[in-house]
Each structure stands twice: as structure tokens, then as C-alpha cells.
Amino acid sequence: MAHKELVLDEVDRGILYALQQDARNVTIQEIAAEVDVSGSTVRNRIEAMESMGVIEGYAPKINYERAGFSLNIMFICSADPDDREAVAQDVLEVPGIIDVDEMLTSERNLHVKAVATNTLDLADITAQLNEYGLIIHSSEIISNNYTQPWSPFEYGADEE
């Protein structure tokens, strides 16, 4: 079944840009002023984007090291292409796994992020990933992560 796609206009993109910058602290009225519409329009647009799956949720960005969990690891793995999607969802059940990216192409088709408190935790996570039939090509310790809103969503960006 094909996914229904919502066509985003400049207001929708501006709303998404504002939410990507700081969804927790920006108000509906601040977004409305930025994209030059009413607060009720912003509220309705957000609800529509949530119901269509454009906005999938709101989650805090956590610095695990500052929270006392010193090992933040990225596993680069290979899964059987026929099982990749199921394995990607299943490995989220492994304690310590926080994020899985499924790659459309490439032999290294799963990128698995995990948080561990020590090397014993790390060894346990590694063993459990192997139990799912994953081939681990590398495991890298992540020191920092930087993000920004996607610039084409910025309100008025296409006017310049």
C-alpha cells in the first residue's frame, strides 16, 4: 500500500523549521509570527502534519555522557536484505540500543546506536547483536553529535 504524501507549502515548511530548531520552547504564537499566519492556523497545520505522519514525534536530545553513561557507540552492521527491516525493529529490544537506521543500499545496511555504562555492557550488546545474525563491521565511540534544521524548511528561504 502506497503512503499518502502531504504536499508541504511554505507555511508548513516554516513550521517544521521552527519545530526543528527548538520544539520544546517555541510557542504557537512565535511560530505564527515567523510564518505570518494565525496561531490557530499553525495549530491546525501541526495537527495535520502529525496525523499524516510528517511529524512523527517530539523527543529530547540527550547527552548520555553528561547523564553518566559514558559509552555512546555506533555499530555499522550488515543484515540479510530480506530480513533487514524486521531485524532493525527487533534489535531495538536489546537493552542499550537507542536508535537504528536502515540503509536502503549497501552491504553495511544497519547503523545501530547504543549506550553502555562500561565495557561489560558493550560486550553484552555486541553479543546480542550477533545473536540476531548481524555482521558487525565496526563499532565506533561517538564523542559528539551536531544537528540543525533542514534549510529548505526555513520560512522565506525560497524567496531569496
PyMOL commands that place a pseudoatom at each C-alpha (Angstrom):
pseudoatom trace, name=CA, resn=MET, resi=1, chain=A, elem=C, hetatm=0, pos=[0.000, 0.000, 0.000]
pseudoatom trace, name=CA, resn=ALA, resi=2, chain=A, elem=C, hetatm=0, pos=[1.435, 3.383, -1.006]
pseudoatom trace, name=CA, resn=HIS, resi=3, chain=A, elem=C, hetatm=0, pos=[1.860, 6.056, 1.639]
pseudoatom trace, name=CA, resn=LYS, resi=4, chain=A, elem=C, hetatm=0, pos=[-0.262, 9.143, 1.169]
pseudoatom trace, name=CA, resn=GLU, resi=5, chain=A, elem=C, hetatm=0, pos=[2.011, 12.148, 0.883]
pseudoatom trace, name=CA, resn=LEU, resi=6, chain=A, elem=C, hetatm=0, pos=[1.193, 15.578, 2.278]
pseudoatom trace, name=CA, resn=VAL, resi=7, chain=A, elem=C, hetatm=0, pos=[2.266, 18.399, -0.029]
pseudoatom trace, name=CA, resn=LEU, resi=8, chain=A, elem=C, hetatm=0, pos=[4.018, 20.976, 2.120]
pseudoatom trace, name=CA, resn=ASP, resi=9, chain=A, elem=C, hetatm=0, pos=[3.679, 24.650, 1.359]
pseudoatom trace, name=CA, resn=GLU, resi=10, chain=A, elem=C, hetatm=0, pos=[5.918, 27.465, 2.606]
pseudoatom trace, name=CA, resn=VAL, resi=11, chain=A, elem=C, hetatm=0, pos=[3.947, 27.826, 5.861]
pseudoatom trace, name=CA, resn=ASP, resi=12, chain=A, elem=C, hetatm=0, pos=[4.238, 24.092, 6.630]
pseudoatom trace, name=CA, resn=ARG, resi=13, chain=A, elem=C, hetatm=0, pos=[7.971, 24.186, 5.915]
pseudoatom trace, name=CA, resn=GLY, resi=14, chain=A, elem=C, hetatm=0, pos=[8.388, 27.244, 8.143]
pseudoatom trace, name=CA, resn=ILE, resi=15, chain=A, elem=C, hetatm=0, pos=[6.542, 25.488, 10.960]
pseudoatom trace, name=CA, resn=LEU, resi=16, chain=A, elem=C, hetatm=0, pos=[8.771, 22.417, 10.597]
pseudoatom trace, name=CA, resn=TYR, resi=17, chain=A, elem=C, hetatm=0, pos=[11.888, 24.603, 10.618]
pseudoatom trace, name=CA, resn=ALA, resi=18, chain=A, elem=C, hetatm=0, pos=[10.796, 26.299, 13.857]
pseudoatom trace, name=CA, resn=LEU, resi=19, chain=A, elem=C, hetatm=0, pos=[9.995, 22.949, 15.476]
pseudoatom trace, name=CA, resn=GLN, resi=20, chain=A, elem=C, hetatm=0, pos=[13.370, 21.519, 14.410]
pseudoatom trace, name=CA, resn=GLN, resi=21, chain=A, elem=C, hetatm=0, pos=[15.147, 24.486, 15.991]
pseudoatom trace, name=CA, resn=ASP, resi=22, chain=A, elem=C, hetatm=0, pos=[13.530, 24.058, 19.415]
pseudoatom trace, name=CA, resn=ALA, resi=23, chain=A, elem=C, hetatm=0, pos=[10.144, 22.328, 19.601]
pseudoatom trace, name=CA, resn=ARG, resi=24, chain=A, elem=C, hetatm=0, pos=[10.164, 22.374, 23.371]
pseudoatom trace, name=CA, resn=ASN, resi=25, chain=A, elem=C, hetatm=0, pos=[10.496, 26.117, 23.870]
pseudoatom trace, name=CA, resn=VAL, resi=26, chain=A, elem=C, hetatm=0, pos=[8.906, 27.725, 20.813]
pseudoatom trace, name=CA, resn=THR, resi=27, chain=A, elem=C, hetatm=0, pos=[5.284, 28.784, 21.211]
pseudoatom trace, name=CA, resn=ILE, resi=28, chain=A, elem=C, hetatm=0, pos=[2.498, 28.541, 18.667]
pseudoatom trace, name=CA, resn=GLN, resi=29, chain=A, elem=C, hetatm=0, pos=[2.331, 32.360, 18.675]
pseudoatom trace, name=CA, resn=GLU, resi=30, chain=A, elem=C, hetatm=0, pos=[6.065, 32.685, 17.965]
pseudoatom trace, name=CA, resn=ILE, resi=31, chain=A, elem=C, hetatm=0, pos=[5.776, 30.268, 15.045]
pseudoatom trace, name=CA, resn=ALA, resi=32, chain=A, elem=C, hetatm=0, pos=[2.684, 32.118, 13.778]
pseudoatom trace, name=CA, resn=ALA, resi=33, chain=A, elem=C, hetatm=0, pos=[4.586, 35.420, 13.814]
pseudoatom trace, name=CA, resn=GLU, resi=34, chain=A, elem=C, hetatm=0, pos=[7.525, 33.825, 11.981]
pseudoatom trace, name=CA, resn=VAL, resi=35, chain=A, elem=C, hetatm=0, pos=[5.397, 32.343, 9.193]
pseudoatom trace, name=CA, resn=ASP, resi=36, chain=A, elem=C, hetatm=0, pos=[2.879, 35.228, 9.090]
pseudoatom trace, name=CA, resn=VAL, resi=37, chain=A, elem=C, hetatm=0, pos=[-0.323, 33.296, 9.882]
pseudoatom trace, name=CA, resn=SER, resi=38, chain=A, elem=C, hetatm=0, pos=[-2.647, 32.983, 12.889]
pseudoatom trace, name=CA, resn=GLY, resi=39, chain=A, elem=C, hetatm=0, pos=[-1.939, 30.755, 15.872]
pseudoatom trace, name=CA, resn=SER, resi=40, chain=A, elem=C, hetatm=0, pos=[-4.956, 28.599, 15.036]
pseudoatom trace, name=CA, resn=THR, resi=41, chain=A, elem=C, hetatm=0, pos=[-3.577, 28.044, 11.518]
pseudoatom trace, name=CA, resn=VAL, resi=42, chain=A, elem=C, hetatm=0, pos=[-0.256, 26.887, 12.991]
pseudoatom trace, name=CA, resn=ARG, resi=43, chain=A, elem=C, hetatm=0, pos=[-2.062, 24.574, 15.419]
pseudoatom trace, name=CA, resn=ASN, resi=44, chain=A, elem=C, hetatm=0, pos=[-4.175, 23.093, 12.596]
pseudoatom trace, name=CA, resn=ARG, resi=45, chain=A, elem=C, hetatm=0, pos=[-1.143, 22.644, 10.339]
pseudoatom trace, name=CA, resn=ILE, resi=46, chain=A, elem=C, hetatm=0, pos=[0.804, 20.877, 13.102]
pseudoatom trace, name=CA, resn=GLU, resi=47, chain=A, elem=C, hetatm=0, pos=[-2.152, 18.555, 13.784]
pseudoatom trace, name=CA, resn=ALA, resi=48, chain=A, elem=C, hetatm=0, pos=[-2.446, 17.765, 10.057]
pseudoatom trace, name=CA, resn=MET, resi=49, chain=A, elem=C, hetatm=0, pos=[1.287, 17.018, 9.773]
pseudoatom trace, name=CA, resn=GLU, resi=50, chain=A, elem=C, hetatm=0, pos=[1.116, 14.802, 12.862]
pseudoatom trace, name=CA, resn=SER, resi=51, chain=A, elem=C, hetatm=0, pos=[-1.886, 12.856, 11.542]
pseudoatom trace, name=CA, resn=MET, resi=52, chain=A, elem=C, hetatm=0, pos=[-0.208, 12.372, 8.131]
pseudoatom trace, name=CA, resn=GLY, resi=53, chain=A, elem=C, hetatm=0, pos=[2.992, 11.118, 9.775]
pseudoatom trace, name=CA, resn=VAL, resi=54, chain=A, elem=C, hetatm=0, pos=[5.145, 14.045, 8.626]
pseudoatom trace, name=CA, resn=ILE, resi=55, chain=A, elem=C, hetatm=0, pos=[5.782, 14.859, 12.288]
pseudoatom trace, name=CA, resn=GLU, resi=56, chain=A, elem=C, hetatm=0, pos=[6.399, 11.510, 13.975]
pseudoatom trace, name=CA, resn=GLY, resi=57, chain=A, elem=C, hetatm=0, pos=[7.044, 12.766, 17.477]
pseudoatom trace, name=CA, resn=TYR, resi=58, chain=A, elem=C, hetatm=0, pos=[8.944, 15.064, 19.771]
pseudoatom trace, name=CA, resn=ALA, resi=59, chain=A, elem=C, hetatm=0, pos=[11.913, 13.745, 21.708]
pseudoatom trace, name=CA, resn=PRO, resi=60, chain=A, elem=C, hetatm=0, pos=[14.622, 15.318, 23.846]
pseudoatom trace, name=CA, resn=LYS, resi=61, chain=A, elem=C, hetatm=0, pos=[18.200, 15.290, 22.617]
pseudoatom trace, name=CA, resn=ILE, resi=62, chain=A, elem=C, hetatm=0, pos=[20.117, 13.635, 25.444]
pseudoatom trace, name=CA, resn=ASN, resi=63, chain=A, elem=C, hetatm=0, pos=[23.815, 13.945, 26.196]
pseudoatom trace, name=CA, resn=TYR, resi=64, chain=A, elem=C, hetatm=0, pos=[24.324, 10.443, 27.581]
pseudoatom trace, name=CA, resn=GLU, resi=65, chain=A, elem=C, hetatm=0, pos=[27.863, 11.111, 28.777]
pseudoatom trace, name=CA, resn=ARG, resi=66, chain=A, elem=C, hetatm=0, pos=[26.706, 14.034, 30.930]
pseudoatom trace, name=CA, resn=ALA, resi=67, chain=A, elem=C, hetatm=0, pos=[23.911, 11.804, 32.221]
pseudoatom trace, name=CA, resn=GLY, resi=68, chain=A, elem=C, hetatm=0, pos=[26.528, 9.322, 33.465]
pseudoatom trace, name=CA, resn=PHE, resi=69, chain=A, elem=C, hetatm=0, pos=[26.529, 6.864, 30.559]
pseudoatom trace, name=CA, resn=SER, resi=70, chain=A, elem=C, hetatm=0, pos=[29.994, 7.226, 29.137]
pseudoatom trace, name=CA, resn=LEU, resi=71, chain=A, elem=C, hetatm=0, pos=[29.908, 4.908, 26.130]
pseudoatom trace, name=CA, resn=ASN, resi=72, chain=A, elem=C, hetatm=0, pos=[27.842, 6.053, 23.143]
pseudoatom trace, name=CA, resn=ILE, resi=73, chain=A, elem=C, hetatm=0, pos=[28.582, 3.647, 20.292]
pseudoatom trace, name=CA, resn=MET, resi=74, chain=A, elem=C, hetatm=0, pos=[27.684, 3.385, 16.598]
pseudoatom trace, name=CA, resn=PHE, resi=75, chain=A, elem=C, hetatm=0, pos=[27.727, -0.172, 15.237]
pseudoatom trace, name=CA, resn=ILE, resi=76, chain=A, elem=C, hetatm=0, pos=[27.997, -0.462, 11.459]
pseudoatom trace, name=CA, resn=CYS, resi=77, chain=A, elem=C, hetatm=0, pos=[26.347, -3.783, 10.601]
pseudoatom trace, name=CA, resn=SER, resi=78, chain=A, elem=C, hetatm=0, pos=[25.147, -5.981, 7.781]
pseudoatom trace, name=CA, resn=ALA, resi=79, chain=A, elem=C, hetatm=0, pos=[21.851, -7.832, 7.841]
pseudoatom trace, name=CA, resn=ASP, resi=80, chain=A, elem=C, hetatm=0, pos=[20.338, -10.112, 5.225]
pseudoatom trace, name=CA, resn=PRO, resi=81, chain=A, elem=C, hetatm=0, pos=[18.469, -7.694, 2.899]
pseudoatom trace, name=CA, resn=ASP, resi=82, chain=A, elem=C, hetatm=0, pos=[15.352, -9.861, 3.064]
pseudoatom trace, name=CA, resn=ASP, resi=83, chain=A, elem=C, hetatm=0, pos=[15.311, -9.632, 6.886]
pseudoatom trace, name=CA, resn=ARG, resi=84, chain=A, elem=C, hetatm=0, pos=[16.756, -6.134, 7.316]
pseudoatom trace, name=CA, resn=GLU, resi=85, chain=A, elem=C, hetatm=0, pos=[13.538, -4.332, 8.283]
pseudoatom trace, name=CA, resn=ALA, resi=86, chain=A, elem=C, hetatm=0, pos=[12.447, -6.972, 10.806]
pseudoatom trace, name=CA, resn=VAL, resi=87, chain=A, elem=C, hetatm=0, pos=[15.924, -7.199, 12.339]
pseudoatom trace, name=CA, resn=ALA, resi=88, chain=A, elem=C, hetatm=0, pos=[16.129, -3.396, 12.573]
pseudoatom trace, name=CA, resn=GLN, resi=89, chain=A, elem=C, hetatm=0, pos=[12.930, -3.349, 14.614]
pseudoatom trace, name=CA, resn=ASP, resi=90, chain=A, elem=C, hetatm=0, pos=[13.826, -6.422, 16.661]
pseudoatom trace, name=CA, resn=VAL, resi=91, chain=A, elem=C, hetatm=0, pos=[17.239, -5.184, 17.826]
pseudoatom trace, name=CA, resn=LEU, resi=92, chain=A, elem=C, hetatm=0, pos=[15.530, -2.221, 19.494]
pseudoatom trace, name=CA, resn=GLU, resi=93, chain=A, elem=C, hetatm=0, pos=[14.573, -4.761, 22.178]
pseudoatom trace, name=CA, resn=VAL, resi=94, chain=A, elem=C, hetatm=0, pos=[18.240, -5.178, 23.148]
pseudoatom trace, name=CA, resn=PRO, resi=95, chain=A, elem=C, hetatm=0, pos=[18.921, -3.212, 26.339]
pseudoatom trace, name=CA, resn=GLY, resi=96, chain=A, elem=C, hetatm=0, pos=[21.151, -0.260, 25.470]
pseudoatom trace, name=CA, resn=ILE, resi=97, chain=A, elem=C, hetatm=0, pos=[20.081, 0.080, 21.835]
pseudoatom trace, name=CA, resn=ILE, resi=98, chain=A, elem=C, hetatm=0, pos=[18.606, 3.558, 21.320]
pseudoatom trace, name=CA, resn=ASP, resi=99, chain=A, elem=C, hetatm=0, pos=[18.443, 4.068, 17.551]
pseudoatom trace, name=CA, resn=VAL, resi=100, chain=A, elem=C, hetatm=0, pos=[18.614, 2.015, 14.357]
pseudoatom trace, name=CA, resn=ASP, resi=101, chain=A, elem=C, hetatm=0, pos=[18.998, 3.423, 10.845]
pseudoatom trace, name=CA, resn=GLU, resi=102, chain=A, elem=C, hetatm=0, pos=[18.107, 1.109, 7.993]
pseudoatom trace, name=CA, resn=MET, resi=103, chain=A, elem=C, hetatm=0, pos=[20.099, 1.767, 4.819]
pseudoatom trace, name=CA, resn=LEU, resi=104, chain=A, elem=C, hetatm=0, pos=[18.378, 1.220, 1.505]
pseudoatom trace, name=CA, resn=THR, resi=105, chain=A, elem=C, hetatm=0, pos=[21.528, 0.140, -0.298]
pseudoatom trace, name=CA, resn=SER, resi=106, chain=A, elem=C, hetatm=0, pos=[24.995, -1.060, 0.619]
pseudoatom trace, name=CA, resn=GLU, resi=107, chain=A, elem=C, hetatm=0, pos=[26.210, -4.156, 2.358]
pseudoatom trace, name=CA, resn=ARG, resi=108, chain=A, elem=C, hetatm=0, pos=[26.519, -2.175, 5.606]
pseudoatom trace, name=CA, resn=ASN, resi=109, chain=A, elem=C, hetatm=0, pos=[22.791, -1.715, 5.778]
pseudoatom trace, name=CA, resn=LEU, resi=110, chain=A, elem=C, hetatm=0, pos=[22.112, -1.147, 9.506]
pseudoatom trace, name=CA, resn=HIS, resi=111, chain=A, elem=C, hetatm=0, pos=[23.606, 1.564, 11.684]
pseudoatom trace, name=CA, resn=VAL, resi=112, chain=A, elem=C, hetatm=0, pos=[22.851, 0.800, 15.312]
pseudoatom trace, name=CA, resn=LYS, resi=113, chain=A, elem=C, hetatm=0, pos=[23.378, 3.325, 18.114]
pseudoatom trace, name=CA, resn=ALA, resi=114, chain=A, elem=C, hetatm=0, pos=[23.816, 2.065, 21.642]
pseudoatom trace, name=CA, resn=VAL, resi=115, chain=A, elem=C, hetatm=0, pos=[24.593, 3.450, 25.078]
pseudoatom trace, name=CA, resn=ALA, resi=116, chain=A, elem=C, hetatm=0, pos=[26.627, 1.451, 27.587]
pseudoatom trace, name=CA, resn=THR, resi=117, chain=A, elem=C, hetatm=0, pos=[27.958, 2.210, 31.049]
pseudoatom trace, name=CA, resn=ASN, resi=118, chain=A, elem=C, hetatm=0, pos=[31.078, 0.077, 30.779]
pseudoatom trace, name=CA, resn=THR, resi=119, chain=A, elem=C, hetatm=0, pos=[32.895, -2.431, 28.601]
pseudoatom trace, name=CA, resn=LEU, resi=120, chain=A, elem=C, hetatm=0, pos=[30.905, -5.363, 30.040]
pseudoatom trace, name=CA, resn=ASP, resi=121, chain=A, elem=C, hetatm=0, pos=[27.673, -3.707, 28.849]
pseudoatom trace, name=CA, resn=LEU, resi=122, chain=A, elem=C, hetatm=0, pos=[29.295, -3.111, 25.486]
pseudoatom trace, name=CA, resn=ALA, resi=123, chain=A, elem=C, hetatm=0, pos=[30.337, -6.756, 25.192]
pseudoatom trace, name=CA, resn=ASP, resi=124, chain=A, elem=C, hetatm=0, pos=[26.809, -7.873, 26.084]
pseudoatom trace, name=CA, resn=ILE, resi=125, chain=A, elem=C, hetatm=0, pos=[25.242, -5.587, 23.443]
pseudoatom trace, name=CA, resn=THR, resi=126, chain=A, elem=C, hetatm=0, pos=[27.736, -6.862, 20.862]
pseudoatom trace, name=CA, resn=ALA, resi=127, chain=A, elem=C, hetatm=0, pos=[26.904, -10.492, 21.680]
pseudoatom trace, name=CA, resn=GLN, resi=128, chain=A, elem=C, hetatm=0, pos=[23.174, -9.841, 21.416]
pseudoatom trace, name=CA, resn=LEU, resi=129, chain=A, elem=C, hetatm=0, pos=[23.585, -8.115, 18.030]
pseudoatom trace, name=CA, resn=ASN, resi=130, chain=A, elem=C, hetatm=0, pos=[25.450, -11.213, 16.843]
pseudoatom trace, name=CA, resn=GLU, resi=131, chain=A, elem=C, hetatm=0, pos=[22.528, -13.375, 18.034]
pseudoatom trace, name=CA, resn=TYR, resi=132, chain=A, elem=C, hetatm=0, pos=[20.283, -11.500, 15.580]
pseudoatom trace, name=CA, resn=GLY, resi=133, chain=A, elem=C, hetatm=0, pos=[22.581, -12.610, 12.773]
pseudoatom trace, name=CA, resn=LEU, resi=134, chain=A, elem=C, hetatm=0, pos=[24.174, -9.223, 12.261]
pseudoatom trace, name=CA, resn=ILE, resi=135, chain=A, elem=C, hetatm=0, pos=[27.716, -8.937, 10.987]
pseudoatom trace, name=CA, resn=ILE, resi=136, chain=A, elem=C, hetatm=0, pos=[29.386, -6.066, 12.835]
pseudoatom trace, name=CA, resn=HIS, resi=137, chain=A, elem=C, hetatm=0, pos=[31.879, -4.312, 10.583]
pseudoatom trace, name=CA, resn=SER, resi=138, chain=A, elem=C, hetatm=0, pos=[32.874, -1.671, 13.103]
pseudoatom trace, name=CA, resn=SER, resi=139, chain=A, elem=C, hetatm=0, pos=[31.900, -0.145, 16.407]
pseudoatom trace, name=CA, resn=GLU, resi=140, chain=A, elem=C, hetatm=0, pos=[32.839, 3.469, 16.898]
pseudoatom trace, name=CA, resn=ILE, resi=141, chain=A, elem=C, hetatm=0, pos=[32.636, 5.559, 20.049]
pseudoatom trace, name=CA, resn=ILE, resi=142, chain=A, elem=C, hetatm=0, pos=[30.686, 8.756, 19.354]
pseudoatom trace, name=CA, resn=SER, resi=143, chain=A, elem=C, hetatm=0, pos=[32.143, 11.812, 21.084]
pseudoatom trace, name=CA, resn=ASN, resi=144, chain=A, elem=C, hetatm=0, pos=[29.678, 14.483, 19.867]
pseudoatom trace, name=CA, resn=ASN, resi=145, chain=A, elem=C, hetatm=0, pos=[26.624, 14.860, 17.667]
pseudoatom trace, name=CA, resn=TYR, resi=146, chain=A, elem=C, hetatm=0, pos=[25.629, 18.079, 15.927]
pseudoatom trace, name=CA, resn=THR, resi=147, chain=A, elem=C, hetatm=0, pos=[22.301, 18.783, 14.230]
pseudoatom trace, name=CA, resn=GLN, resi=148, chain=A, elem=C, hetatm=0, pos=[20.491, 21.673, 12.591]
pseudoatom trace, name=CA, resn=PRO, resi=149, chain=A, elem=C, hetatm=0, pos=[17.132, 22.216, 10.918]
pseudoatom trace, name=CA, resn=TRP, resi=150, chain=A, elem=C, hetatm=0, pos=[16.975, 21.387, 7.225]
pseudoatom trace, name=CA, resn=SER, resi=151, chain=A, elem=C, hetatm=0, pos=[17.436, 24.758, 5.499]
pseudoatom trace, name=CA, resn=PRO, resi=152, chain=A, elem=C, hetatm=0, pos=[14.785, 24.323, 2.759]
pseudoatom trace, name=CA, resn=PHE, resi=153, chain=A, elem=C, hetatm=0, pos=[12.182, 24.361, 5.563]
pseudoatom trace, name=CA, resn=GLU, resi=154, chain=A, elem=C, hetatm=0, pos=[13.207, 27.872, 6.657]
pseudoatom trace, name=CA, resn=TYR, resi=155, chain=A, elem=C, hetatm=0, pos=[10.336, 30.281, 6.044]
pseudoatom trace, name=CA, resn=GLY, resi=156, chain=A, elem=C, hetatm=0, pos=[11.104, 32.588, 3.154]
pseudoatom trace, name=CA, resn=ALA, resi=157, chain=A, elem=C, hetatm=0, pos=[14.187, 30.608, 2.097]
pseudoatom trace, name=CA, resn=ASP, resi=158, chain=A, elem=C, hetatm=0, pos=[12.965, 30.242, -1.479]
pseudoatom trace, name=CA, resn=GLU, resi=159, chain=A, elem=C, hetatm=0, pos=[12.314, 33.983, -1.847]
pseudoatom trace, name=CA, resn=GLU, resi=160, chain=A, elem=C, hetatm=0, pos=[15.973, 34.953, -1.878]
for i in range(1, 160): cmd.bond("trace and resi %d" % i, "trace and resi %d" % (i + 1))
show_as sticks, trace
zoom trace
